């Protein structure tokens, strides 16, 4: 079984934020692979949908713990299903990658991403796969003097959201 976790913040207020790129991509994966609707599981404090991709059983998970506490939900689910970090794929926003692009990495530092760092802290390892979704604008937020913590809480423009949705299809084909 593969656990695919999209990172974001719960609630309508954050729905279209750059920081919610993980939720946005995961929702598109759920649609692409015809997974059932997400259901809230109190014991995991997460929305969960399960199904199969390329004959591999997968759990899609949106932690409802807020970004900086994502590790709590991930740890509970891994323990419950007796999975290891090698069964884990985390999808999250990345300020170092331009919108419309992504990178796959494994066994790398969090690079300052607090949600990813919390998962690493709770698991005691960084040895899991990550899909890093670009949220940086073409001109770069640095040129506008917007701190990263503020920038990721801004909504995507309509054009940027279209790029993220389109990218989700490519990510979906390269997950398993």
C-alpha positions, 0 to 999 in steps of 0.5 A: 500500500502507498500513502499519498499525502497532500499538504495544506491547511483546512478550511475554505479560507485557505482553499486556493492558497499557494500553501495548499498546492498539495491539497489541490494536486491530491484532489485532482489525483482523486478525480483522475483515478476515480477514487471515492469522495474524501471522508473525514477520519477522526482517529487520523484527523484527516480526510481519506480516500482509498483506491488503486493506481496501476494495481497498487492500493493507495490511500490519499490523505489530506491532514486536517491538522494545519500545515505545521502539524502534518506529521501527527496525522502521517505518523498515526496513519503509518502506524495504523496500517503498519507502513514504513516511510518508504510507503509514503509520498508527500505532495507539497508547495515549493517556493524554489520552483516556478508555477507549472513545474515540479520536482520529485525528491527523496531523502532530502532536507525540508529546505525550511518547509515547516509541514515537511519538517514536522513529518520528518520530526515525527517519523525520525527520518527524511527517507520518503518520496516528495513531490515538490509543486512549484508555487513561485511566480515567473518574476519571483516574489523576492522582486516584490519583497514579500516574505515567503511565509506571507506569499504562500498564504496568498491565493493563486491567480486564475491563470496560476491555478490552471497551471497547477491543475494541468500539472496535476495530470502529469504528476498523477501519471508519474506517481506509481 
